[in-house]
């Protein structure tokens, strides 16, 4: 078994002629048809496995006997030849039978396409996906090799693949130069349509660690995060950040909805026989005709969505780097983004907090840090005070004000601070640890509250802007009082 090593991707734009793009388009189509053939074969084999007696016997084994259960499932797979190796063999047989596919794809690329299909089926087999999707024309946009010695490979400053040579655009970007100086494991070719123009990129999967910019140096401290639907609070050892989540992301939803309505009108005009008299779609199989104007409208909508997604990814990356600069040991509540979608569907789809969480986890673990995501039911940080008092709050109540110890703090910032003191073993909040660290942190938390309040709109309808017009003054008074008379949890005094 090959030794696993860390990898990173270096992307290089390629110079392609119209002849090169025609050859690549034909190879993509060959890859798409082969992928669908392998997916169909694998889907049939998986169904045979699930219908077999061996599989039913494996399901009856108790989940506590993990090894025995795993061996039983493996026997069911082997009986019907459902494995990555078997699908690769089927792909090679299919390619040999089809002279057209064999003339466009090499053996390494064929095997990687089969592996790609097997991974999709494996996700469905383990319940991580409900179904697999066959690729329609235009949906298969990448091909990759297995090594940098055969098939698709990077040599010098160009990609070479079966008499095709595509030079790369090399600049003095340190990120690019770092990737080119590293060992290349294999190469992936990616098709992208930007501003209605076709571009090809080479993704070099390199061995080692990615280039780290000097401005993105990661800290070694502990960071507590409270992620909300529209805000995020980040508390490190010496700094607190409270800011709207992806506030710079400009919404294009009105423009997208306008194009969607236009596409619907065009679709109904082109396919009048597919709709009932009341406007609903007829049941059963139908053929849909798409006019050139419909296709142009769809391309325009897709371009707007692509730009919005790219901007969102950039903002997520910037916030992740800002978080990891405070520390790479992350502690945060395990919030259910799916539950948020029921009440805040548009906002969640627009800002995508789950993507931010996954990117933060990936980068933190890649930098050698840790990510602890604990249950909200065990800790109830938004209801807990430093004195141990618990009190339920409505979502509109954005300022924590304890009636027992008179502590006043922005709700999200206090939750982020408390998350830093959650025990990773028991996943419970240590009140005493939070009290011990409070005296050195209160001033930083108040500064974060005051700086963050300036980023929110000054409207009475804003649920995230506490004490509209007076937040900055309130924080200034609390900071001044903290400097003259430090707050202690076991004392009772008015701080506002």
C-alpha positions as CSV (number, residue, x, y, z in Angstrom):
1,X,0.0,0.0,0.0
2,X,1.4,3.4,-1.0
3,X,2.4,5.8,1.8
4,X,0.0,8.7,2.2
5,X,1.6,12.1,2.2
6,X,0.2,15.6,2.5
7,X,-0.8,17.4,-0.7
8,X,-1.8,20.8,-2.0
9,X,-3.0,22.1,-5.4
10,X,-1.3,24.7,-7.6
11,X,-3.6,26.0,-10.4
12,X,-2.1,27.3,-13.6
13,X,-4.0,28.8,-16.6
14,X,-3.2,27.2,-19.9
15,X,-2.8,28.7,-23.4
16,X,-5.1,26.8,-25.8
17,X,-5.9,27.3,-29.4
18,X,-9.2,26.5,-31.1
19,X,-7.7,23.2,-32.3
20,X,-6.6,22.3,-28.8
21,X,-10.0,23.0,-27.3
22,X,-11.7,20.8,-29.9
23,X,-9.4,17.9,-29.0
24,X,-10.0,18.5,-25.3
25,X,-13.7,18.7,-25.8
26,X,-13.7,15.4,-27.5
27,X,-11.7,13.8,-24.7
28,X,-14.1,15.2,-22.1
29,X,-17.0,13.7,-24.0
30,X,-15.3,10.3,-24.1
31,X,-14.6,10.6,-20.4
32,X,-18.2,11.5,-19.7
33,X,-19.6,8.5,-21.6
34,X,-17.2,6.2,-19.9
35,X,-18.0,7.6,-16.5
36,X,-21.8,7.0,-17.1
37,X,-21.1,3.5,-18.3
38,X,-19.0,2.6,-15.2
39,X,-21.6,4.3,-12.9
40,X,-24.4,2.2,-14.5
41,X,-22.4,-1.0,-14.0
42,X,-21.5,-0.2,-10.5
43,X,-25.0,0.7,-9.6
44,X,-26.2,-2.6,-10.8
45,X,-23.6,-4.4,-8.8
46,X,-24.4,-2.5,-5.7
47,X,-28.0,-3.4,-6.0
48,X,-27.1,-7.1,-6.3
49,X,-25.0,-6.8,-3.1
50,X,-27.8,-5.2,-1.2
51,X,-30.3,-7.9,-2.4
52,X,-27.9,-10.8,-1.4
53,X,-28.2,-13.0,1.6
54,X,-24.7,-12.2,2.6
55,X,-25.6,-8.6,2.9
56,X,-28.7,-9.3,5.0
57,X,-26.7,-11.5,7.3
58,X,-24.1,-8.7,7.7
59,X,-26.9,-6.2,8.6
60,X,-28.1,-8.6,11.3
61,X,-24.8,-8.5,13.1
62,X,-24.7,-6.2,16.1
63,X,-23.0,-2.8,15.5
64,X,-20.9,-3.5,18.6
65,X,-19.0,-6.2,16.7
66,X,-17.4,-3.8,14.3
67,X,-14.7,-6.1,12.9
68,X,-17.1,-9.1,12.3
69,X,-19.6,-6.8,10.7
70,X,-17.0,-5.2,8.5
71,X,-15.7,-8.6,7.3
72,X,-19.3,-9.8,6.5
73,X,-20.0,-6.7,4.4
74,X,-16.7,-7.1,2.6
75,X,-17.6,-10.7,1.7
76,X,-20.9,-9.5,0.2
77,X,-19.0,-7.0,-1.9
78,X,-16.4,-9.6,-3.1
79,X,-19.1,-12.0,-4.0
80,X,-20.6,-9.6,-6.6
81,X,-17.2,-8.0,-7.5
82,X,-18.2,-4.5,-6.3
83,X,-14.8,-2.8,-5.7
84,X,-12.6,-0.1,-7.2
85,X,-10.4,-2.7,-8.9
86,X,-13.3,-4.5,-10.5
87,X,-14.8,-1.2,-11.9
88,X,-11.4,-0.3,-13.2
89,X,-11.2,-3.6,-15.0
90,X,-14.7,-3.0,-16.4
91,X,-13.7,0.5,-17.6
92,X,-10.6,-1.0,-19.4
93,X,-12.8,-3.6,-21.1
94,X,-15.3,-1.0,-22.2
95,X,-12.5,1.3,-23.5
96,X,-11.0,-1.6,-25.5
97,X,-14.4,-2.5,-26.9
98,X,-14.9,1.2,-28.0
99,X,-12.2,2.3,-30.4
100,X,-13.4,5.9,-30.1
101,X,-12.9,6.0,-26.3
102,X,-9.6,4.2,-26.5
103,X,-8.3,6.7,-29.1
104,X,-9.0,9.6,-26.8
105,X,-8.2,8.4,-23.3
106,X,-5.1,6.7,-21.9
107,X,-5.1,3.8,-19.4
108,X,-4.3,6.0,-16.4
109,X,-7.1,8.4,-17.1
110,X,-9.5,5.5,-17.7
111,X,-8.7,4.0,-14.3
112,X,-9.1,7.4,-12.6
113,X,-12.6,7.8,-14.2
114,X,-13.6,4.4,-12.8
115,X,-12.3,5.3,-9.4
116,X,-14.3,8.6,-9.5
117,X,-17.4,6.6,-10.3
118,X,-16.7,4.1,-7.5
119,X,-16.3,6.9,-4.9
120,X,-19.7,8.3,-5.9
121,X,-21.3,4.8,-5.4
122,X,-19.4,4.2,-2.2
123,X,-20.9,7.3,-0.7
124,X,-24.4,6.0,-1.6
125,X,-23.5,2.6,-0.1
126,X,-22.6,4.1,3.2
127,X,-25.6,6.4,3.3
128,X,-23.7,9.6,2.8
129,X,-25.6,10.3,-0.4
130,X,-29.1,9.3,-1.5
131,X,-28.4,8.6,-5.1
132,X,-25.7,9.0,-7.8
133,X,-26.2,11.3,-10.8
134,X,-25.2,10.6,-14.4
135,X,-23.4,13.4,-16.1
136,X,-25.2,15.2,-18.9
137,X,-23.4,17.1,-21.6
138,X,-21.5,20.0,-20.1
139,X,-21.5,18.6,-16.6
140,X,-18.3,16.6,-16.9
141,X,-15.5,19.2,-16.7
142,X,-12.3,17.6,-15.5
143,X,-9.9,14.7,-16.2
144,X,-6.9,13.6,-14.2
145,X,-4.0,11.2,-14.3
146,X,-2.5,8.8,-11.8
147,X,1.1,9.9,-11.9
148,X,3.2,12.6,-13.5
149,X,5.1,10.0,-15.6
150,X,2.4,8.8,-18.0
151,X,-0.8,10.1,-19.5
152,X,-1.6,13.7,-18.4
153,X,1.7,15.1,-17.1
154,X,3.5,18.4,-16.4
155,X,6.9,18.7,-18.2
156,X,8.8,21.9,-18.1
157,X,6.2,24.7,-18.3
158,X,3.5,22.8,-20.1
159,X,1.0,20.0,-19.9
160,X,1.6,17.1,-22.3
161,X,-1.0,14.5,-23.1
162,X,-1.1,12.2,-26.1
163,X,0.5,14.5,-28.7
164,X,-1.1,17.5,-27.1
165,X,1.1,20.2,-25.6
166,X,-0.5,23.1,-23.6
167,X,1.8,25.8,-22.3
168,X,1.1,27.3,-18.9
169,X,1.0,31.0,-18.1
170,X,3.9,31.3,-15.5
171,X,4.2,34.4,-13.4
172,X,6.4,35.4,-10.5
173,X,3.7,34.7,-8.0
174,X,5.4,33.0,-5.0
175,X,2.4,30.7,-4.6
176,X,2.8,29.5,-8.2
177,X,6.6,29.2,-7.9
178,X,6.3,27.2,-4.7
179,X,4.1,24.7,-6.4
180,X,6.4,24.3,-9.4
181,X,9.4,23.7,-7.2
182,X,7.6,20.9,-5.3
183,X,7.2,17.3,-6.4
184,X,4.2,16.8,-8.6
185,X,2.1,13.7,-7.8
186,X,-0.4,14.0,-10.7
187,X,-2.1,16.6,-13.0
188,X,-5.8,17.4,-13.4
189,X,-7.2,19.4,-16.3
190,X,-10.2,21.6,-15.5
191,X,-12.6,23.3,-17.9
192,X,-14.1,26.6,-16.7
193,X,-16.5,29.0,-18.5
194,X,-15.8,32.6,-17.3
195,X,-17.8,35.5,-18.8
196,X,-19.2,33.1,-21.5
197,X,-15.6,32.2,-22.6
198,X,-14.0,28.8,-22.3
199,X,-10.7,28.5,-20.4
200,X,-8.6,25.5,-19.4
201,X,-6.6,25.2,-16.2
202,X,-4.0,22.7,-15.0
203,X,-4.2,21.7,-11.3
204,X,-0.9,20.3,-10.1
205,X,-1.4,18.1,-7.1
206,X,1.9,18.6,-5.3
207,X,3.5,16.8,-2.4
208,X,4.2,18.8,0.8
209,X,2.7,21.8,2.5
210,X,1.1,24.8,0.6
211,X,2.8,28.2,0.5
212,X,2.0,30.3,3.5
213,X,1.9,34.1,2.9
214,X,3.7,36.1,5.6
215,X,0.5,38.0,6.4
216,X,-1.3,34.7,7.1
217,X,0.9,33.3,9.9
218,X,-1.2,31.1,12.2
219,X,-1.2,31.6,16.0
220,X,-0.9,28.9,18.7
221,X,-3.6,30.0,21.0
222,X,-7.2,28.9,21.7
223,X,-10.0,30.5,19.8
224,X,-13.7,30.4,20.7
225,X,-16.3,30.9,18.0
226,X,-20.0,31.7,18.1
227,X,-21.3,31.4,14.6
228,X,-24.8,32.8,13.9
229,X,-27.0,33.2,10.9
230,X,-25.9,36.7,10.2
231,X,-23.1,37.4,12.7
232,X,-20.0,35.7,14.0
233,X,-18.0,36.3,17.2
234,X,-14.4,35.2,17.5
235,X,-12.4,35.4,20.8
236,X,-8.7,34.7,21.0
237,X,-6.2,35.0,23.8
238,X,-5.8,38.8,23.4
239,X,-8.4,39.9,20.9
240,X,-12.1,39.7,20.3
241,X,-13.9,40.1,16.9
242,X,-17.6,40.6,16.5
243,X,-18.7,41.3,12.9
244,X,-21.5,40.6,10.5
245,X,-21.0,37.3,8.6
246,X,-20.0,37.9,4.9
247,X,-21.4,41.4,5.0
248,X,-19.4,42.5,1.9
249,X,-21.2,39.8,-0.2
250,X,-23.5,41.8,-2.5
251,X,-26.8,40.1,-3.0
252,X,-27.8,39.5,-6.6
253,X,-31.0,37.6,-5.7
254,X,-33.3,40.2,-7.3
255,X,-31.5,40.0,-10.6
256,X,-31.4,36.2,-10.4
257,X,-35.1,36.0,-9.7
258,X,-35.8,38.3,-12.7
259,X,-33.8,35.9,-14.9
260,X,-35.6,32.9,-13.4
261,X,-39.0,34.3,-14.3
262,X,-37.8,35.1,-17.8
263,X,-36.5,31.5,-18.2
264,X,-39.9,30.2,-17.0
265,X,-41.8,32.3,-19.5
266,X,-39.5,31.1,-22.3
267,X,-39.8,27.5,-21.2
268,X,-43.6,27.7,-21.3
269,X,-43.6,29.3,-24.7
270,X,-41.3,26.7,-26.1
271,X,-43.2,23.7,-24.5
272,X,-46.9,24.5,-24.4
273,X,-47.8,20.8,-24.6
274,X,-46.0,20.0,-21.3
275,X,-48.3,22.2,-19.1
276,X,-51.9,21.8,-18.0
277,X,-54.5,24.6,-18.5
278,X,-53.9,25.7,-14.9
279,X,-50.2,26.2,-15.4
280,X,-48.9,23.0,-13.7
281,X,-46.5,20.6,-15.3
282,X,-48.1,17.5,-16.8
283,X,-47.2,14.1,-15.3
284,X,-45.1,11.5,-17.1
285,X,-42.1,11.6,-19.4
286,X,-41.8,14.7,-21.5
287,X,-39.3,16.3,-24.0
288,X,-38.2,19.8,-23.3
289,X,-37.2,22.2,-26.1
290,X,-34.8,24.9,-25.2
291,X,-34.5,27.9,-27.5
292,X,-31.3,29.8,-28.1
293,X,-32.7,32.8,-26.2
294,X,-33.5,30.5,-23.3
295,X,-29.9,29.2,-23.3
296,X,-28.5,32.7,-23.4
297,X,-30.7,33.6,-20.3
298,X,-29.5,30.5,-18.5
299,X,-25.9,31.4,-19.2
300,X,-26.4,34.9,-17.9
301,X,-27.9,33.6,-14.7
302,X,-25.2,31.0,-14.3
303,X,-22.5,33.6,-14.6
304,X,-24.0,35.8,-11.9
305,X,-24.2,32.8,-9.6
306,X,-20.6,31.9,-10.3
307,X,-19.3,35.4,-9.5
308,X,-21.4,35.5,-6.3
309,X,-20.0,32.0,-5.2
310,X,-16.4,33.1,-6.0
311,X,-16.8,36.3,-3.9
312,X,-18.3,34.3,-1.0
313,X,-15.4,31.8,-1.1
314,X,-12.9,34.7,-1.0
315,X,-14.7,36.3,2.0
316,X,-14.7,32.9,3.8
317,X,-11.0,32.4,3.2
318,X,-10.2,35.9,4.5
319,X,-12.2,35.3,7.7
320,X,-10.6,31.9,8.2
321,X,-7.1,33.4,7.9
322,X,-8.2,36.1,10.3
323,X,-9.4,33.5,12.8
324,X,-6.4,31.3,12.6
325,X,-4.1,34.3,13.1
326,X,-5.5,34.4,16.7
327,X,-4.9,30.6,17.2
328,X,-5.2,27.2,15.5
329,X,-7.0,25.4,18.3
330,X,-10.6,26.0,17.6
331,X,-13.6,25.5,19.9
332,X,-17.1,26.1,18.7
333,X,-20.7,24.9,19.1
334,X,-21.8,22.1,16.7
335,X,-24.7,24.1,15.2
336,X,-27.1,22.5,12.8
337,X,-27.1,24.4,9.6
338,X,-29.8,22.2,8.2
339,X,-32.1,23.3,11.0
340,X,-31.3,26.9,10.2
341,X,-32.4,26.3,6.6
342,X,-36.0,25.8,7.7
343,X,-36.3,29.3,9.1
344,X,-33.5,31.2,7.3
345,X,-33.3,29.4,4.0
346,X,-32.4,32.3,1.8
347,X,-29.8,33.7,4.1
348,X,-28.1,30.3,4.7
349,X,-28.0,29.6,0.9
350,X,-26.6,33.1,0.3
351,X,-23.9,33.2,3.0
352,X,-23.2,29.4,3.3
353,X,-22.0,29.2,7.0
354,X,-21.4,25.4,6.5
355,X,-18.8,26.1,3.9
356,X,-17.0,28.4,6.3
357,X,-17.0,25.8,9.0
358,X,-15.6,23.1,6.7
359,X,-12.8,25.5,5.4
360,X,-11.9,26.5,8.9
361,X,-11.7,22.9,10.0
362,X,-9.6,21.9,7.0
363,X,-7.1,24.7,7.4
364,X,-6.8,24.4,11.2
365,X,-6.1,20.6,11.0
366,X,-3.7,21.2,8.1
367,X,-1.7,23.6,10.2
368,X,-1.5,21.1,13.0
369,X,-4.3,22.6,15.1
370,X,-7.4,21.0,16.6
371,X,-11.1,21.6,16.1
372,X,-13.6,20.8,18.9
373,X,-17.3,21.0,18.0
374,X,-19.3,20.4,21.1
375,X,-23.1,19.9,21.6
376,X,-25.2,23.0,22.3
377,X,-27.5,21.1,24.6
378,X,-24.7,20.1,27.1
379,X,-23.2,23.6,27.3
380,X,-26.1,26.1,26.6
381,X,-23.5,28.9,26.3
382,X,-26.0,31.6,25.2
383,X,-28.0,31.0,28.5
384,X,-25.1,30.8,30.9
385,X,-23.4,33.5,32.9
386,X,-20.0,33.6,34.6
387,X,-21.6,33.3,37.9
388,X,-23.2,30.0,36.9
389,X,-26.7,31.5,36.6
390,X,-28.7,30.2,33.6
391,X,-31.5,32.2,32.0
392,X,-33.2,31.6,28.6
393,X,-33.1,34.5,26.1
394,X,-35.2,35.3,23.1
395,X,-33.3,35.7,19.8
396,X,-34.1,39.4,19.8
397,X,-32.2,39.9,23.1
398,X,-28.6,40.5,21.9
399,X,-27.2,41.8,25.2
400,X,-26.5,39.5,28.1
401,X,-27.4,41.2,31.4
402,X,-27.3,39.0,34.5
403,X,-29.7,39.9,37.3
404,X,-27.5,38.1,39.8
405,X,-24.0,39.5,39.2
406,X,-25.0,42.4,37.0
407,X,-22.6,41.3,34.2
408,X,-23.3,43.0,30.9
409,X,-21.8,41.8,27.6
410,X,-22.8,41.2,24.0
411,X,-24.5,37.8,23.8
412,X,-22.4,36.3,20.9
413,X,-19.1,37.6,22.3
414,X,-19.8,36.1,25.7
415,X,-20.7,32.7,24.1
416,X,-17.5,32.7,22.1
417,X,-15.5,33.5,25.3
418,X,-17.2,30.7,27.2
419,X,-16.5,28.2,24.4
420,X,-12.8,28.7,25.0
421,X,-13.3,27.1,28.5
422,X,-15.1,23.9,27.3
423,X,-13.3,20.8,28.4
424,X,-12.4,18.8,25.3
425,X,-12.7,15.4,27.1
426,X,-16.1,15.9,28.8
427,X,-17.4,18.6,26.4
428,X,-18.7,20.5,29.4
429,X,-18.2,24.2,30.4
430,X,-15.8,24.9,33.2
431,X,-17.2,27.9,35.0
432,X,-14.2,28.2,37.3
433,X,-11.8,28.4,34.4
434,X,-13.9,31.0,32.7
435,X,-14.0,33.1,35.9
436,X,-10.2,32.9,36.3
437,X,-9.5,34.2,32.8
438,X,-12.2,36.9,32.8
439,X,-10.1,39.7,34.5
440,X,-7.6,39.7,31.7
441,X,-10.1,39.4,28.9
442,X,-13.0,41.8,29.7
443,X,-11.4,44.8,28.3
444,X,-10.6,43.1,25.0
445,X,-14.2,41.7,24.8
446,X,-15.6,45.2,25.3
447,X,-13.3,46.6,22.6
448,X,-14.5,43.9,20.2
449,X,-18.1,44.8,21.1
450,X,-17.6,48.5,20.5
451,X,-15.6,48.0,17.2
452,X,-18.2,45.5,15.9
453,X,-21.2,47.7,16.6
454,X,-19.9,50.3,14.1
455,X,-20.2,47.7,11.3
456,X,-24.0,47.1,11.8
457,X,-26.7,49.3,10.3
458,X,-28.1,51.9,12.6
459,X,-31.8,51.0,12.3
460,X,-34.3,50.2,15.0
461,X,-35.3,47.1,13.0
462,X,-31.9,45.6,13.3
463,X,-32.0,42.7,15.7
464,X,-28.2,42.6,16.0
465,X,-27.6,46.2,16.9
466,X,-28.2,46.5,20.7
467,X,-29.0,49.9,22.2
468,X,-29.0,51.6,18.8
469,X,-27.1,54.8,19.0
470,X,-25.7,54.1,22.4
471,X,-23.6,50.9,22.1
472,X,-20.3,52.8,21.6
473,X,-21.0,55.0,24.6
474,X,-22.1,52.0,26.7
475,X,-18.9,50.1,25.9
476,X,-16.7,53.2,26.6
477,X,-18.3,53.6,30.0
478,X,-17.8,49.8,30.7
479,X,-14.2,50.0,29.6
480,X,-13.5,53.1,31.8
481,X,-15.1,51.4,34.8
482,X,-13.2,48.2,34.2
483,X,-9.9,50.2,34.2
484,X,-10.8,52.0,37.5
485,X,-12.6,49.1,39.2
486,X,-12.1,45.6,37.8
487,X,-15.2,43.4,37.7
488,X,-15.2,40.3,39.9
489,X,-17.8,37.6,39.5
490,X,-18.3,37.0,43.2
491,X,-19.0,40.6,43.8
492,X,-22.3,42.3,43.2
493,X,-22.1,45.8,41.7
494,X,-23.8,47.8,39.0
495,X,-21.6,48.1,35.9
496,X,-23.8,50.2,33.7
